[in-house]
Amino acid sequence: MSDAGHISLEVPLERMEPISLDEMDSIKLMNRIDTKYLTAEETLVNVLSDAAGAGYRVLEADGSRISPYDSLYFDTPSLKMFFDHHNRKLTRQKVRTRIYLNSGLAFLEIKRKNNKGRTKKKRVGIPAEEFGGFASDGNACRYLEEHSAFTSGELTPAAETAFRRITLVNPEKTERITIDTCLTFKNFRTGLGTSLQDAVVIEIKQDGRAPSPMKRILLDHRVKPVRISKYCIATTVTSPGLKTGRFKEKVRTIEKTINKKITAQ
């Protein structure tokens, strides 16, 4: 086991050839189809081993193959973006700031999902000190108004999600796989926080219908697709009394996967 009781993932990652940030530029997949999967760290070790055998490369930045991320989701006082997702609205948005902790680079990001299941992400750079709030940044506020249905005055911090990410690329560079571990949440409205312990969220991001060896690898390890949103799960597990019926089922799925109870405090 590694720090805080998590399984070390370094050994299977060392078997993979690295890919640099510059090489990743050709596969940003900002307009894409996303498929998410849920598993536990113990299974992930075997998935990574098979991925190395299939020729997957791992993103290496600043000498690290596992990178810490921090994302802060913004919402209206009535949690419109949360409930749009909860109520199965096909066309919806999420607004967040994200900071890459190794480099200190920060962005305002707007994710839009259309009624055909495609996700488009737009982002603009912001100073790292504006991660917690960008209302005083005129450029960021204009960007938000141009690319979303919201203004900065409507939004305040709702939930923070921190995690460690591994990014893989297939040999053909037609897909990108993100693997998020050590997920922790903090709710800015209730003050509660929690973690998903050894749960792992895997996301396959594709532009088009190219075949995916990773999908076969996950199937071999009985890892099935699941629709899951970090923001919505974070809000659900840290908001006592909030109407979260549909997402409570997702929380139970996570608990069954890791065989542990998730509680906030």
DRENTI-847542 format. One line per 10 residues: for each residue x negated, y negated, z of C-alpha. Coordinates in Angstrom, 2 decimals. Each point is the difference from the previous one (the first is absolute). Layout:
<sites>
X,Y,Z | ...
</sites>
This chain:
<sites>
0.00,0.00,0.00 | -1.08,-3.60,-0.56 | 0.72,-3.19,1.92 | 3.34,-0.31,1.81 | 0.71,3.69,-0.57 | 0.18,-0.19,-3.80 | -1.53,2.69,-2.22 | -3.19,-1.00,-1.85 | 0.48,-0.26,-3.76 | -3.60,-0.78,-0.89
-1.06,3.49,-1.12 | 2.46,0.48,-2.91 | -0.49,-3.64,-1.04 | -3.77,0.50,-0.22 | 0.59,2.60,-2.71 | 1.60,-2.59,-2.30 | -1.76,-2.28,-2.44 | 0.52,-3.66,0.89 | 1.76,-2.62,-2.11 | -0.70,-3.69,0.44
2.44,-2.89,0.32 | -1.11,-1.25,-3.42 | 0.86,3.35,-1.60 | 3.40,-0.07,1.71 | 0.96,-3.16,-1.93 | 1.27,2.05,-2.95 | 2.51,1.88,2.16 | 1.64,-2.66,2.16 | 3.45,1.35,-0.95 | 1.80,-3.15,1.09
3.10,1.18,-1.95 | 0.40,3.61,0.96 | 1.97,2.98,1.18 | -0.79,0.98,3.60 | 0.53,3.41,1.58 | -0.61,0.34,3.74 | -0.78,3.09,2.04 | -0.22,0.70,3.73 | -2.31,2.41,1.75 | -2.29,0.38,3.02
-3.77,-0.47,0.25 | -0.64,3.73,0.33 | 1.58,0.61,-3.43 | -1.67,-3.07,-1.48 | -3.45,1.50,0.54 | 0.92,2.88,-2.33 | 1.65,-2.35,-2.51 | -3.18,-2.08,-0.20 | -2.12,3.11,-0.44 | 2.12,1.09,-2.97
-0.04,-3.53,-1.41 | -3.80,0.03,0.07 | 0.06,3.29,-1.91 | 2.33,-1.55,-2.59 | -2.44,-2.83,-0.69 | 1.71,-2.83,1.84 | -2.22,-2.97,0.83 | 0.25,-2.07,3.17 | -0.16,-3.77,0.24 | -3.15,-1.10,1.80
-0.20,-3.62,1.13 | -2.79,-1.47,2.11 | -1.30,3.52,0.56 | 3.29,1.24,1.48 | 2.47,2.51,-1.41 | 2.65,-0.67,2.64 | 1.11,-3.62,0.22 | 2.04,-1.73,2.74 | 3.01,-2.02,-1.20 | 2.38,-2.29,1.86
3.35,-1.07,-1.46 | 2.53,-2.44,1.43 | 3.56,0.16,-1.37 | 2.17,-3.09,-0.01 | 3.80,-0.02,0.02 | 2.98,-2.26,0.60 | 1.56,-0.35,3.48 | 2.71,2.49,-1.10 | -2.64,2.43,-1.37 | 1.41,-0.23,-3.53
-2.88,1.90,-1.61 | 0.22,2.77,2.58 | 3.76,0.41,-0.44 | -0.16,-0.22,-3.80 | -2.15,3.13,0.19 | 2.12,1.61,2.73 | 3.18,-0.58,-2.02 | -1.54,1.57,-3.12 | -0.07,-3.16,-2.07 | -1.84,1.05,-3.15
-1.52,-3.40,-0.76 | -1.87,-1.29,3.02 | -3.11,-1.80,1.15 | -2.53,0.01,2.79 | -2.31,-2.86,0.96 | -3.20,0.58,1.94 | -3.47,-1.28,0.64 | -2.84,2.50,-0.10 | -3.59,-0.20,1.14 | -2.78,2.40,-0.93
-1.90,0.10,3.25 | -3.37,1.11,-1.41 | -0.21,-2.88,-2.50 | 2.22,-2.58,1.72 | 1.93,-0.58,-3.22 | 3.68,-0.88,0.57 | 3.01,-0.27,-2.31 | 3.67,-0.94,-0.07 | 1.72,2.90,-1.75 | 3.50,0.30,-1.44
1.30,3.46,-0.87 | 3.08,0.28,-2.19 | 1.80,3.24,-0.75 | 2.44,0.10,-2.91 | 3.03,2.21,-0.59 | -2.10,2.39,-2.11 | -2.28,0.87,2.89 | -3.00,-1.96,-1.22 | -2.02,-2.11,2.40 | -1.67,-3.26,-0.99
-2.47,-1.65,2.32 | -1.26,-3.55,-0.28 | -2.48,-1.61,2.32 | -2.01,-3.14,0.57 | -3.07,-0.49,2.13 | 0.33,-1.87,3.30 | -2.54,-0.94,2.69 | -0.46,2.75,2.57 | 1.22,-2.32,2.75 | 3.39,-0.19,-1.75
0.64,3.73,0.37 | 2.38,-0.73,2.90 | 1.86,-2.79,-1.78 | -0.39,-1.87,-3.29 | 2.66,-2.72,0.37 | -2.63,-2.76,-0.02 | -1.56,1.27,-3.25 | 1.71,-1.86,-2.84 | -1.37,2.28,-2.69 | 1.18,3.16,1.78
3.44,-1.52,0.64 | 0.39,-0.92,-3.66 | -1.11,3.48,-1.01 | 2.62,1.52,2.30 | 2.78,-2.14,-1.49 | -1.08,0.79,-3.56 | -0.16,3.76,0.47 | 2.64,0.81,2.63 | 3.52,-0.92,1.08 | -1.30,-1.61,3.20
-1.67,-3.15,1.25 | -2.59,-0.13,2.76 | 2.45,-1.81,2.28 | 2.34,3.02,-0.06 | -2.63,2.51,1.11 | -1.82,0.77,3.22 | -2.27,2.92,1.01 | 2.01,3.16,0.60 | -2.27,3.04,0.26 | -3.71,0.67,-0.24
-1.36,3.29,-1.33 | -3.66,0.94,0.40 | -1.55,3.12,-1.48 | -3.10,1.56,-1.52 | 0.14,0.67,-3.75 | -1.71,2.41,-2.36 | 0.43,-0.70,-3.72 | -0.51,2.71,-2.62 | -0.06,-0.15,-3.80 | 0.48,2.93,-2.36
-2.69,0.71,-2.63 | 2.16,-1.44,-2.80 | 0.62,-3.22,1.99 | 3.75,0.26,-0.62 | 1.04,0.02,3.63 | -1.04,-1.34,3.36 | 0.68,1.78,3.28 | 0.05,-1.87,3.30 | -0.20,1.96,3.24 | 0.89,-1.89,3.18
-0.94,1.34,3.42 | -0.10,-1.32,3.59 | 3.13,-2.08,-0.55 | 0.95,-2.40,2.79 | 2.91,-2.45,0.15 | 0.81,-3.21,1.87 | 3.42,-1.67,-0.07 | -0.20,-3.79,0.24 | 3.70,-0.32,0.88 | 0.16,2.52,2.87
-3.63,0.04,1.13 | -0.06,3.81,-0.16 | -2.64,2.12,-1.68 | -0.70,3.63,-0.82 | -2.05,2.31,-2.21 | 0.76,2.88,-2.35 | -2.78,2.02,1.67 | -1.41,2.52,-2.50 | 2.63,-0.59,-2.71 | -1.35,-0.74,-3.48
1.76,-1.88,-2.79 | -1.22,0.86,-3.50 | 1.09,-2.01,-3.02 | -0.56,0.90,-3.66 | 0.12,-3.09,-2.20 | 0.41,0.57,-3.72 | 0.67,-2.18,-3.02 | 1.73,2.36,-2.41 | 0.54,3.73,-0.03 | -3.59,1.31,0.02
-0.41,3.39,1.71 | -1.13,-0.07,3.63 | -2.27,2.70,1.42 | 0.62,-1.52,3.44 | 3.70,0.83,-0.21 | -0.93,3.63,-0.57 | -2.49,-0.05,2.89 | 2.63,-1.43,2.35 | 2.53,2.60,-1.13 | -2.54,2.76,0.68
-0.25,-1.27,3.59 | 3.79,-0.32,0.33 | -0.16,-3.78,0.22 | 3.24,-1.33,-1.45 | 0.99,-3.44,-1.28 | 1.74,-2.28,2.48 | 1.37,-3.52,-0.29 | -1.57,-1.99,2.78 | -0.78,-3.66,0.63 | -2.58,-1.01,2.60
1.84,-3.24,0.70 | 3.35,1.72,0.45 | -1.42,2.76,2.20 | -1.88,-2.57,2.08 | 3.18,-2.02,0.51 | 2.09,3.07,0.77 | -2.25,1.44,2.72 | -0.59,-3.36,1.71 | 3.53,-1.49,-0.08 | 2.27,1.44,2.68
3.65,-0.58,-0.82 | -0.56,-0.93,-3.65 | 2.18,1.73,-2.61 | -2.57,2.39,-1.47 | 2.01,3.20,-0.56 | -1.44,1.04,-3.34 | -3.56,-0.70,1.04 | 0.36,1.93,3.26 | 0.20,3.10,-2.18 | -3.37,-0.96,-1.49
-1.46,-0.36,3.49 | 1.22,3.49,0.89 | -1.66,1.31,-3.18 | -3.30,-1.55,1.10 | 0.37,1.49,3.48 | 0.64,3.46,-1.47 | -3.03,-0.35,-2.26 | -2.40,-0.81,2.85 | 1.96,1.95,2.66 | -0.12,-2.99,2.32
2.40,-2.65,1.27 | -0.44,-3.61,-1.08 | 0.79,-2.58,2.66 | -0.48,-3.75,0.26 | -1.14,-2.02,2.98
</sites>
